[in-house]
Each structure stands twice: as structure tokens, then as C-alpha cells.
């Protein structure tokens, strides 16, 4: 979730304790009704491809709070299109490439992969966005930056197995309707992951007690300060256990290791729809952070973090 939304969630929490509303986009509407339909059969079309993703919405819960947020632009930022360099089983490695333009692009432009400056995609007003089927009715209007968020939710904001429906009234695009299904809180067996060259990573979590529509999505990054960092992503069947192949783990390590590794797990459902040549998606998820360490790598933020005989490379946050 973006830094803006973290701040927004905190502001909402503070406003509820003082009785002062500081979040003008939080506009719960009792007219928002629960959707009709069968959560076991409603079409769920997955995530948008990165190369055509103009934006999306997310209903996310974690151990601290729940939030609904999203935005839809009028194009794709080239930097967000990641290159797949390896795939095995349920996992793949995605590398970020950095487009280069000479001379540099202007403040309202971005560089594409052909070395040309293009207008930077702008967020669009898609009208009123409502979400039915959550624990509270959600109705959102765009902010001045044309993004959407709603923080006044109980936690978690959804009931496992219940149908959830997001609708927009239109605005810059035709109205959309997207679906999700409430997921149960994700409880990993272990969130202290040790990545070692030549070894697979075993991942386990609480298995669902009934048939579900959800998947478990894993994301790992061990190169926080590289020029072209790679991210490992996996989409697992939500059955309680999975393995990240050693070949993918080795490729991740081979792309570079720097700074403090990070990882997230999500139990989620996803749906998407096309807006002209662009795509918008809707994710319902429960997210958990994992603590990741890499054998032979010591991250650091100062000289006292490194073992004897090593110094902290502050630019890379790595003991050398």
C-alpha cells in the first residue's frame, strides 16, 4: 500500500478518536447495497497484465487495519512494466528496466523504452466508486489528485466467502463492475524466511477449512538499491503449503543483494476489466509481512550494524 494510504489510515484513526473528520473522501453511503450473485461462481478474471494496467482498486486488510483505495490513469508508466526473466512452477522472476532518454524528459513527461519522452499518465476521475459486500458500505469520490481511498472500516473489512462488488459511475471512462470474494485472515506457519543459495524456500500457512476462490501471492525483493532490481513473485493454490524452486531463488540472488530484504504474502482474489486499450483490476486481500534474511548478507544502516572486520556501505546498506 502507498505511503499516502498509510498516512490516511492513521489520520482516520486519529479523527475517530477526536470526533473530527479529516478525511473528506470517506463518505459511507447507506444506499450502497450488498451485491446479488453467487460468490462460488461469479467470474474472477485475475490481475491486469503490467503492460496494459492503467490502475486498479484494492480492499486490503492486515493485522492492524483495513483500507479501500485505488486510482485509474490514462496510460501505463513504462517503469512499472517489469520484464520476466525466468519462470518455473508457480514462480517467476521480474526485472525492472530503466528507460533512458537523452536529453532528459520534462517534469510532466516520462521516458519510454524507445528512448522517447511521452506525457506522464495522469489519474482520471472515474466518478463515484462504491463497494458493496464489505462490513461497511463504501462510497468514494476522487480527491484533488484523482485517487480514491476509504479508511473508516472495521478490521478485517470483509467476511470470508462473501461476495464483494465494486462499481464506478463512469467519469472519464465507461462505468465498470468488478467482483471479489472475502478472504479469511492469512496466518503463515513461519514468517522468518532464510534464503540460501542452492536451496528452495518452503512456505506454509493455515489451510482453508472449506473450498475457496483465493490464491496465495508471494513477493520477495533482496536487492533494494540495485540499478535493475529483480522481484520474485509466486501465485500458489491456497492449500496451506508451497515451495519456491531453488533455481528461482538462485536467480533472485544472482541479480544482486543489497539493503534490507522484504517480502509479503497475500491471500487474495482478483478481477479485471478493460477500459479501451487499458485494463483496471480489483483485489481483495489479507496481507502479511515476512522477515527475510539472506545467508552471507548482513544489511546495515550504520557502522555499528556490521560484524568485526566489515564496514557498512551506506549507499547499498550492506556490510562489506
VEXDOGU-946602 format. One record per residue (C-alpha): y, x, z; residue in three letters; residue number from 1. Coordinates in nm, 4 decimals. Layout:
REM VEXDOGU-946602
@y=Y	x=X	z=Z	residuo=ala	num=NUM
...
//
This chain:
REM VEXDOGU-946602
@y=0.0000	x=0.0000	z=0.0000	residuo=unk	num=1
@y=0.3554	x=0.1266	z=-0.0729	residuo=unk	num=2
@y=0.5893	x=0.2690	z=0.1897	residuo=unk	num=3
@y=0.8199	x=-0.0280	z=0.1307	residuo=unk	num=4
@y=0.5483	x=-0.2694	z=0.2320	residuo=unk	num=5
@y=0.4598	x=-0.0736	z=0.5432	residuo=unk	num=6
@y=0.8240	x=-0.0880	z=0.6479	residuo=unk	num=7
@y=0.8385	x=-0.4555	z=0.5567	residuo=unk	num=8
@y=0.5347	x=-0.5324	z=0.7698	residuo=unk	num=9
@y=0.6951	x=-0.3571	z=1.0645	residuo=unk	num=10
@y=1.0224	x=-0.5421	z=1.0131	residuo=unk	num=11
@y=0.8373	x=-0.8710	z=1.0031	residuo=unk	num=12
@y=0.6567	x=-0.7878	z=1.3246	residuo=unk	num=13
@y=0.9857	x=-0.6989	z=1.4917	residuo=unk	num=14
@y=1.1599	x=-1.0135	z=1.3656	residuo=unk	num=15
@y=0.8848	x=-1.2368	z=1.5003	residuo=unk	num=16
@y=0.9317	x=-1.0903	z=1.8469	residuo=unk	num=17
@y=1.3108	x=-1.1383	z=1.8457	residuo=unk	num=18
@y=1.3283	x=-1.4712	z=1.6673	residuo=unk	num=19
@y=1.5442	x=-1.3249	z=1.3868	residuo=unk	num=20
@y=1.4177	x=-1.3445	z=1.0292	residuo=unk	num=21
@y=1.4948	x=-1.0183	z=0.8454	residuo=unk	num=22
@y=1.2558	x=-1.0730	z=0.5554	residuo=unk	num=23
@y=1.4159	x=-1.3102	z=0.3013	residuo=unk	num=24
@y=1.1124	x=-1.3152	z=0.0704	residuo=unk	num=25
@y=0.8837	x=-1.4553	z=0.3414	residuo=unk	num=26
@y=0.9118	x=-1.8241	z=0.2581	residuo=unk	num=27
@y=0.5981	x=-2.0037	z=0.3694	residuo=unk	num=28
@y=0.5693	x=-2.3367	z=0.1926	residuo=unk	num=29
@y=0.3644	x=-2.6215	z=0.3377	residuo=unk	num=30
@y=0.3368	x=-2.7631	z=-0.0172	residuo=unk	num=31
@y=0.1000	x=-2.4799	z=-0.1131	residuo=unk	num=32
@y=-0.2455	x=-2.6358	z=-0.1013	residuo=unk	num=33
@y=-0.5919	x=-2.4877	z=-0.0825	residuo=unk	num=34
@y=-0.7449	x=-2.4420	z=-0.4280	residuo=unk	num=35
@y=-1.0211	x=-2.6575	z=-0.5669	residuo=unk	num=36
@y=-1.3260	x=-2.4818	z=-0.7044	residuo=unk	num=37
@y=-1.6467	x=-2.3095	z=-0.6084	residuo=unk	num=38
@y=-1.5977	x=-1.9557	z=-0.4686	residuo=unk	num=39
@y=-1.9530	x=-1.8672	z=-0.5704	residuo=unk	num=40
@y=-1.8956	x=-1.9369	z=-0.9408	residuo=unk	num=41
@y=-1.5212	x=-1.9032	z=-1.0099	residuo=unk	num=42
@y=-1.4697	x=-1.6330	z=-1.2768	residuo=unk	num=43
@y=-1.3628	x=-1.2954	z=-1.1363	residuo=unk	num=44
@y=-1.2740	x=-1.0625	z=-1.4227	residuo=unk	num=45
@y=-1.2178	x=-0.7373	z=-1.2336	residuo=unk	num=46
@y=-0.9302	x=-0.4899	z=-1.2454	residuo=unk	num=47
@y=-0.6978	x=-0.4209	z=-1.5373	residuo=unk	num=48
@y=-0.7539	x=-0.1028	z=-1.7403	residuo=unk	num=49
@y=-0.4947	x=0.1560	z=-1.6390	residuo=unk	num=50
@y=-0.3692	x=0.1937	z=-1.9949	residuo=unk	num=51
@y=-0.2653	x=-0.1736	z=-2.0144	residuo=unk	num=52
@y=-0.1876	x=-0.2542	z=-1.6499	residuo=unk	num=53
@y=0.1651	x=-0.3882	z=-1.6165	residuo=unk	num=54
@y=0.1235	x=-0.4700	z=-1.2487	residuo=unk	num=55
@y=-0.0560	x=-0.6944	z=-1.0080	residuo=unk	num=56
@y=-0.0772	x=-0.8603	z=-0.6688	residuo=unk	num=57
@y=-0.2799	x=-0.7812	z=-0.3594	residuo=unk	num=58
@y=-0.3789	x=-0.9710	z=-0.0476	residuo=unk	num=59
@y=-0.4794	x=-0.6901	z=0.1860	residuo=unk	num=60
@y=-0.5977	x=-0.6777	z=0.5444	residuo=unk	num=61
@y=-0.6731	x=-0.3810	z=0.7665	residuo=unk	num=62
@y=-0.7269	x=-0.3310	z=1.1372	residuo=unk	num=63
@y=-0.3535	x=-0.3660	z=1.2121	residuo=unk	num=64
@y=-0.2035	x=-0.6313	z=0.9844	residuo=unk	num=65
@y=-0.2315	x=-0.8331	z=0.6637	residuo=unk	num=66
@y=0.0151	x=-0.8476	z=0.3760	residuo=unk	num=67
@y=0.0523	x=-1.0014	z=0.0308	residuo=unk	num=68
@y=0.2570	x=-0.8040	z=-0.2202	residuo=unk	num=69
@y=0.2934	x=-0.7281	z=-0.5874	residuo=unk	num=70
@y=0.5076	x=-0.6661	z=-0.8908	residuo=unk	num=71
@y=0.4815	x=-0.7040	z=-1.2674	residuo=unk	num=72
@y=0.6692	x=-0.4774	z=-1.5090	residuo=unk	num=73
@y=0.7228	x=-0.4856	z=-1.8858	residuo=unk	num=74
@y=0.5116	x=-0.1829	z=-1.9674	residuo=unk	num=75
@y=0.2970	x=0.0997	z=-1.8307	residuo=unk	num=76
@y=0.4321	x=0.4167	z=-1.6695	residuo=unk	num=77
@y=0.2437	x=0.6915	z=-1.8595	residuo=unk	num=78
@y=0.1953	x=0.8988	z=-1.5437	residuo=unk	num=79
@y=-0.0241	x=0.6219	z=-1.3971	residuo=unk	num=80
@y=-0.2751	x=0.6411	z=-1.6844	residuo=unk	num=81
@y=-0.5487	x=0.8653	z=-1.5460	residuo=unk	num=82
@y=-0.7979	x=1.0485	z=-1.7649	residuo=unk	num=83
@y=-1.1677	x=1.0051	z=-1.6913	residuo=unk	num=84
@y=-1.3288	x=1.3484	z=-1.6939	residuo=unk	num=85
@y=-1.6738	x=1.2680	z=-1.5513	residuo=unk	num=86
@y=-1.8873	x=0.9654	z=-1.4739	residuo=unk	num=87
@y=-2.2237	x=0.9392	z=-1.3020	residuo=unk	num=88
@y=-2.3840	x=0.6357	z=-1.1442	residuo=unk	num=89
@y=-2.1231	x=0.4216	z=-0.9707	residuo=unk	num=90
@y=-1.8637	x=0.7009	z=-0.9532	residuo=unk	num=91
@y=-1.6165	x=0.8714	z=-1.1816	residuo=unk	num=92
@y=-1.3526	x=1.1416	z=-1.1663	residuo=unk	num=93
@y=-0.9997	x=1.0602	z=-1.2786	residuo=unk	num=94
@y=-0.7420	x=1.3303	z=-1.3517	residuo=unk	num=95
@y=-0.3674	x=1.2849	z=-1.3551	residuo=unk	num=96
@y=-0.1926	x=1.4346	z=-1.6568	residuo=unk	num=97
@y=0.1782	x=1.5120	z=-1.6612	residuo=unk	num=98
@y=0.3603	x=1.4194	z=-1.9831	residuo=unk	num=99
@y=0.6181	x=1.6789	z=-2.0899	residuo=unk	num=100
@y=0.9423	x=1.6130	z=-2.2738	residuo=unk	num=101
@y=1.1977	x=1.8727	z=-2.3870	residuo=unk	num=102
@y=1.4791	x=1.8026	z=-2.3305	residuo=unk	num=103
@y=1.4021	x=1.6090	z=-2.0105	residuo=unk	num=104
@y=1.4339	x=1.2319	z=-2.0175	residuo=unk	num=105
@y=1.7301	x=1.0451	z=-1.8761	residuo=unk	num=106
@y=1.7414	x=0.8623	z=-1.5437	residuo=unk	num=107
@y=1.6288	x=0.5305	z=-1.6969	residuo=unk	num=108
@y=1.3600	x=0.6846	z=-1.9152	residuo=unk	num=109
@y=1.0152	x=0.8344	z=-1.8758	residuo=unk	num=110
@y=0.8104	x=1.0736	z=-2.0866	residuo=unk	num=111
@y=0.5058	x=0.9532	z=-2.2800	residuo=unk	num=112
@y=0.2026	x=1.1559	z=-2.3863	residuo=unk	num=113
@y=0.3517	x=1.2145	z=-2.7308	residuo=unk	num=114
@y=0.6387	x=1.4065	z=-2.5728	residuo=unk	num=115
@y=0.8861	x=1.1270	z=-2.6420	residuo=unk	num=116
@y=1.1276	x=0.9667	z=-2.3969	residuo=unk	num=117
@y=1.0781	x=0.5917	z=-2.3625	residuo=unk	num=118
@y=1.2553	x=0.3287	z=-2.1498	residuo=unk	num=119
@y=1.1168	x=0.3264	z=-1.7968	residuo=unk	num=120
@y=0.9258	x=-0.0001	z=-1.7428	residuo=unk	num=121
@y=1.1218	x=-0.2445	z=-1.5298	residuo=unk	num=122
@y=0.9886	x=-0.5016	z=-1.2853	residuo=unk	num=123
@y=1.0189	x=-0.8586	z=-1.4120	residuo=unk	num=124
@y=1.0933	x=-1.1916	z=-1.2490	residuo=unk	num=125
@y=0.7726	x=-1.3946	z=-1.2813	residuo=unk	num=126
@y=0.9126	x=-1.6925	z=-1.0949	residuo=unk	num=127
@y=0.7756	x=-1.8277	z=-0.7698	residuo=unk	num=128
@y=0.4377	x=-1.6788	z=-0.6751	residuo=unk	num=129
@y=0.2162	x=-1.8832	z=-0.4450	residuo=unk	num=130
@y=-0.1180	x=-1.8023	z=-0.2868	residuo=unk	num=131
@y=-0.3402	x=-2.0796	z=-0.1556	residuo=unk	num=132
@y=-0.6555	x=-2.0424	z=0.0477	residuo=unk	num=133
@y=-0.5264	x=-1.7864	z=0.2986	residuo=unk	num=134
@y=-0.4861	x=-1.8577	z=0.6691	residuo=unk	num=135
@y=-0.1178	x=-1.9338	z=0.5984	residuo=unk	num=136
@y=0.0463	x=-2.0782	z=0.2892	residuo=unk	num=137
@y=0.2245	x=-1.8090	z=0.0894	residuo=unk	num=138
@y=0.5217	x=-1.8719	z=-0.1383	residuo=unk	num=139
@y=0.7223	x=-1.5732	z=-0.2629	residuo=unk	num=140
@y=1.0445	x=-1.5324	z=-0.4569	residuo=unk	num=141
@y=1.1383	x=-1.1997	z=-0.6209	residuo=unk	num=142
@y=1.3571	x=-0.9565	z=-0.4313	residuo=unk	num=143
@y=1.6604	x=-0.7897	z=-0.5881	residuo=unk	num=144
@y=1.4206	x=-0.5236	z=-0.7189	residuo=unk	num=145
@y=1.1946	x=-0.7960	z=-0.8582	residuo=unk	num=146
@y=0.8999	x=-0.7253	z=-0.6369	residuo=unk	num=147
@y=0.7203	x=-0.9690	z=-0.4081	residuo=unk	num=148
@y=0.5948	x=-0.9454	z=-0.0517	residuo=unk	num=149
@y=0.4925	x=-1.1689	z=0.2358	residuo=unk	num=150
@y=0.4160	x=-1.0327	z=0.5819	residuo=unk	num=151
@y=0.4052	x=-1.3310	z=0.8168	residuo=unk	num=152
@y=0.0284	x=-1.3577	z=0.8212	residuo=unk	num=153
@y=-0.2357	x=-1.3667	z=1.0889	residuo=unk	num=154
@y=-0.4874	x=-1.0841	z=1.0635	residuo=unk	num=155
@y=-0.7139	x=-1.0915	z=0.8740	residuo=unk	num=156
@y=-0.5378	x=-1.3325	z=0.6420	residuo=unk	num=157
@y=-0.8489	x=-1.4731	z=0.4774	residuo=unk	num=158
@y=-1.1746	x=-1.6407	z=0.5709	residuo=unk	num=159
@y=-1.4926	x=-1.4785	z=0.4333	residuo=unk	num=160
@y=-1.6318	x=-1.6731	z=0.1396	residuo=unk	num=161
@y=-1.3276	x=-1.8988	z=0.0936	residuo=unk	num=162
@y=-1.1682	x=-1.9395	z=-0.2493	residuo=unk	num=163
@y=-0.8171	x=-1.7928	z=-0.2888	residuo=unk	num=164
@y=-0.5845	x=-1.8771	z=-0.5769	residuo=unk	num=165
@y=-0.2634	x=-1.7048	z=-0.6902	residuo=unk	num=166
@y=-0.0238	x=-1.8809	z=-0.9242	residuo=unk	num=167
@y=0.3102	x=-1.7906	z=-1.0801	residuo=unk	num=168
@y=0.5602	x=-2.0367	z=-1.2242	residuo=unk	num=169
@y=0.6448	x=-1.8140	z=-1.5178	residuo=unk	num=170
@y=0.9856	x=-1.6455	z=-1.5289	residuo=unk	num=171
@y=0.9746	x=-1.3608	z=-1.7814	residuo=unk	num=172
@y=0.6163	x=-1.4458	z=-1.8779	residuo=unk	num=173
@y=0.3952	x=-1.7492	z=-1.9110	residuo=unk	num=174
@y=0.2516	x=-1.8783	z=-1.5801	residuo=unk	num=175
@y=-0.0682	x=-1.7149	z=-1.4587	residuo=unk	num=176
@y=-0.3520	x=-1.8270	z=-1.2326	residuo=unk	num=177
@y=-0.5784	x=-1.5667	z=-1.0699	residuo=unk	num=178
@y=-0.8573	x=-1.6005	z=-0.8169	residuo=unk	num=179
@y=-1.0163	x=-1.4112	z=-0.5322	residuo=unk	num=180
@y=-1.2647	x=-1.4751	z=-0.2555	residuo=unk	num=181
@y=-1.2043	x=-1.3978	z=0.1106	residuo=unk	num=182
@y=-1.3962	x=-1.0896	z=0.2266	residuo=unk	num=183
@y=-1.5270	x=-1.0007	z=0.5718	residuo=unk	num=184
@y=-1.3769	x=-0.7030	z=0.7584	residuo=unk	num=185
@y=-1.5324	x=-0.3775	z=0.6391	residuo=unk	num=186
@y=-1.6989	x=-0.1744	z=0.9148	residuo=unk	num=187
@y=-1.8212	x=0.1677	z=0.7971	residuo=unk	num=188
@y=-2.1014	x=0.3338	z=0.9911	residuo=unk	num=189
@y=-1.9061	x=0.6598	z=0.9846	residuo=unk	num=190
@y=-1.5520	x=0.7396	z=0.8704	residuo=unk	num=191
@y=-1.5700	x=1.1157	z=0.9346	residuo=unk	num=192
@y=-1.6786	x=1.2496	z=0.5980	residuo=unk	num=193
@y=-1.7629	x=1.6148	z=0.5368	residuo=unk	num=194
@y=-1.7586	x=1.7211	z=0.1718	residuo=unk	num=195
@y=-1.9739	x=2.0251	z=0.0967	residuo=unk	num=196
@y=-2.0333	x=2.1835	z=-0.2423	residuo=unk	num=197
@y=-2.3747	x=2.1033	z=-0.3844	residuo=unk	num=198
@y=-2.4350	x=1.8055	z=-0.1591	residuo=unk	num=199
@y=-2.3964	x=1.4316	z=-0.2218	residuo=unk	num=200
@y=-2.1863	x=1.2184	z=0.0105	residuo=unk	num=201
@y=-2.3732	x=0.9420	z=0.1905	residuo=unk	num=202
@y=-2.1692	x=0.6323	z=0.2696	residuo=unk	num=203
@y=-2.2825	x=0.3383	z=0.4825	residuo=unk	num=204
@y=-2.1206	x=0.0208	z=0.6110	residuo=unk	num=205
@y=-2.2072	x=-0.3153	z=0.7607	residuo=unk	num=206
@y=-2.4192	x=-0.5096	z=0.5147	residuo=unk	num=207
@y=-2.3065	x=-0.8671	z=0.4403	residuo=unk	num=208
@y=-2.5114	x=-1.1390	z=0.6072	residuo=unk	num=209
@y=-2.5017	x=-1.3654	z=0.3020	residuo=unk	num=210
@y=-2.4578	x=-1.3461	z=-0.0744	residuo=unk	num=211
@y=-2.1082	x=-1.2170	z=-0.1612	residuo=unk	num=212
@y=-1.8866	x=-1.1687	z=-0.4671	residuo=unk	num=213
@y=-1.7350	x=-0.8485	z=-0.3297	residuo=unk	num=214
@y=-1.7756	x=-0.4816	z=-0.4155	residuo=unk	num=215
@y=-1.7006	x=-0.1751	z=-0.2037	residuo=unk	num=216
@y=-1.4447	x=0.0532	z=-0.3658	residuo=unk	num=217
@y=-1.4117	x=0.4165	z=-0.2584	residuo=unk	num=218
@y=-1.1252	x=0.6560	z=-0.3386	residuo=unk	num=219
@y=-1.1134	x=1.0249	z=-0.2373	residuo=unk	num=220
@y=-0.8496	x=1.2903	z=-0.3041	residuo=unk	num=221
@y=-0.8806	x=1.6517	z=-0.1844	residuo=unk	num=222
@y=-0.6018	x=1.8109	z=-0.3922	residuo=unk	num=223
@y=-0.2737	x=1.6779	z=-0.2582	residuo=unk	num=224
@y=-0.0499	x=1.9487	z=-0.4062	residuo=unk	num=225
@y=-0.2147	x=2.0352	z=-0.7386	residuo=unk	num=226
@y=-0.0355	x=2.0074	z=-1.0707	residuo=unk	num=227
@y=-0.3083	x=1.7851	z=-1.2166	residuo=unk	num=228
@y=-0.4956	x=1.6494	z=-0.9138	residuo=unk	num=229
@y=-0.8170	x=1.4553	z=-0.9558	residuo=unk	num=230
@y=-0.9274	x=1.1449	z=-0.7689	residuo=unk	num=231
@y=-1.2866	x=1.0387	z=-0.7154	residuo=unk	num=232
@y=-1.3410	x=0.6629	z=-0.7346	residuo=unk	num=233
@y=-1.6611	x=0.4625	z=-0.6925	residuo=unk	num=234
@y=-1.7401	x=0.0916	z=-0.7191	residuo=unk	num=235
@y=-2.0534	x=0.0112	z=-0.5183	residuo=unk	num=236
@y=-2.2617	x=-0.3008	z=-0.4811	residuo=unk	num=237
@y=-2.1755	x=-0.4442	z=-0.1391	residuo=unk	num=238
@y=-2.5213	x=-0.3979	z=0.0139	residuo=unk	num=239
@y=-2.4480	x=-0.1585	z=0.3012	residuo=unk	num=240
@y=-2.5243	x=0.1899	z=0.1635	residuo=unk	num=241
@y=-2.4428	x=0.4148	z=-0.1320	residuo=unk	num=242
@y=-2.4382	x=0.7769	z=-0.2420	residuo=unk	num=243
@y=-2.1748	x=0.9772	z=-0.4266	residuo=unk	num=244
@y=-2.3694	x=1.2176	z=-0.6522	residuo=unk	num=245
@y=-2.3338	x=1.5901	z=-0.5838	residuo=unk	num=246
@y=-2.2282	x=1.6511	z=-0.9449	residuo=unk	num=247
@y=-1.9226	x=1.4313	z=-0.8994	residuo=unk	num=248
@y=-1.8438	x=1.5849	z=-0.5605	residuo=unk	num=249
@y=-1.8638	x=1.9350	z=-0.7108	residuo=unk	num=250
@y=-1.6354	x=1.8358	z=-0.9981	residuo=unk	num=251
@y=-1.3850	x=1.6979	z=-0.7475	residuo=unk	num=252
@y=-1.3868	x=2.0248	z=-0.5514	residuo=unk	num=253
@y=-1.3664	x=2.2243	z=-0.8730	residuo=unk	num=254
@y=-1.0435	x=2.0523	z=-0.9700	residuo=unk	num=255
@y=-0.8710	x=2.2042	z=-0.6653	residuo=unk	num=256
@y=-0.8438	x=2.1641	z=-0.2897	residuo=unk	num=257
@y=-0.5095	x=2.1641	z=-0.1106	residuo=unk	num=258
@y=-0.3395	x=1.9903	z=0.1779	residuo=unk	num=259
@y=-0.4901	x=1.7155	z=0.3881	residuo=unk	num=260
@y=-0.7724	x=1.5280	z=0.2097	residuo=unk	num=261
@y=-0.7535	x=1.1490	z=0.2113	residuo=unk	num=262
@y=-0.9947	x=0.8644	z=0.1471	residuo=unk	num=263
@y=-1.0019	x=0.4866	z=0.1610	residuo=unk	num=264
@y=-1.2748	x=0.2227	z=0.1454	residuo=unk	num=265
@y=-1.2149	x=-0.1351	z=0.0399	residuo=unk	num=266
@y=-1.4323	x=-0.4422	z=0.0410	residuo=unk	num=267
@y=-1.2703	x=-0.6424	z=-0.2365	residuo=unk	num=268
@y=-1.2751	x=-0.8973	z=-0.5148	residuo=unk	num=269
@y=-1.0599	x=-0.8631	z=-0.8264	residuo=unk	num=270
@y=-0.9442	x=-1.0830	z=-1.1105	residuo=unk	num=271
@y=-0.7158	x=-1.0193	z=-1.4085	residuo=unk	num=272
@y=-0.5302	x=-1.1946	z=-1.6873	residuo=unk	num=273
@y=-0.3427	x=-1.0839	z=-1.9995	residuo=unk	num=274
@y=0.0338	x=-1.1184	z=-2.0421	residuo=unk	num=275
@y=0.0838	x=-1.0497	z=-2.4117	residuo=unk	num=276
@y=-0.0257	x=-0.6894	z=-2.4593	residuo=unk	num=277
@y=-0.0174	x=-0.6225	z=-2.0863	residuo=unk	num=278
@y=-0.2536	x=-0.7019	z=-1.8013	residuo=unk	num=279
@y=-0.1945	x=-0.8202	z=-1.4440	residuo=unk	num=280
@y=-0.4558	x=-0.8318	z=-1.1686	residuo=unk	num=281
@y=-0.5095	x=-0.9818	z=-0.8234	residuo=unk	num=282
@y=-0.7084	x=-0.8062	z=-0.5499	residuo=unk	num=283
@y=-0.8250	x=-0.9494	z=-0.2178	residuo=unk	num=284
@y=-0.9392	x=-0.6653	z=0.0058	residuo=unk	num=285
@y=-1.0031	x=-0.5318	z=0.3533	residuo=unk	num=286
@y=-0.9164	x=-0.1600	z=0.3667	residuo=unk	num=287
@y=-1.0352	x=0.1176	z=0.5976	residuo=unk	num=288
@y=-0.9081	x=0.4762	z=0.6103	residuo=unk	num=289
@y=-1.1585	x=0.7594	z=0.6369	residuo=unk	num=290
@y=-1.1101	x=1.1093	z=0.7747	residuo=unk	num=291
@y=-1.2189	x=1.3698	z=0.5201	residuo=unk	num=292
@y=-1.2821	x=1.7404	z=0.5654	residuo=unk	num=293
@y=-1.3941	x=1.9968	z=0.3085	residuo=unk	num=294
@y=-1.6300	x=2.2741	z=0.4124	residuo=unk	num=295
@y=-1.4454	x=2.6068	z=0.3900	residuo=unk	num=296
@y=-1.0996	x=2.4492	z=0.3670	residuo=unk	num=297
@y=-0.8538	x=2.4309	z=0.6570	residuo=unk	num=298
@y=-0.5400	x=2.2236	z=0.5944	residuo=unk	num=299
@y=-0.2242	x=2.3187	z=0.7792	residuo=unk	num=300
@y=0.1345	x=2.2144	z=0.8379	residuo=unk	num=301
@y=0.2396	x=2.5241	z=1.0338	residuo=unk	num=302
@y=0.1318	x=2.8788	z=1.1305	residuo=unk	num=303
@y=-0.0482	x=2.7648	z=1.4457	residuo=unk	num=304
@y=-0.2922	x=2.5475	z=1.2476	residuo=unk	num=305
@y=-0.4846	x=2.8354	z=1.0926	residuo=unk	num=306
@y=-0.7736	x=3.0378	z=1.2353	residuo=unk	num=307
@y=-0.7260	x=3.4042	z=1.3214	residuo=unk	num=308
@y=-0.6842	x=3.6192	z=1.0150	residuo=unk	num=309
@y=-0.5404	x=3.3434	z=0.7959	residuo=unk	num=310
@y=-0.1871	x=3.2241	z=0.7261	residuo=unk	num=311
@y=-0.0586	x=2.8833	z=0.6266	residuo=unk	num=312
@y=0.0529	x=2.8488	z=0.2671	residuo=unk	num=313
@y=0.3179	x=2.5896	z=0.3415	residuo=unk	num=314
@y=0.3606	x=2.4870	z=-0.0239	residuo=unk	num=315
@y=-0.0098	x=2.3983	z=-0.0504	residuo=unk	num=316
@y=-0.0629	x=2.3137	z=0.3192	residuo=unk	num=317
@y=-0.3695	x=2.5373	z=0.3073	residuo=unk	num=318
@y=-0.4871	x=2.8245	z=0.5287	residuo=unk	num=319
@y=-0.5480	x=3.1388	z=0.3261	residuo=unk	num=320
//
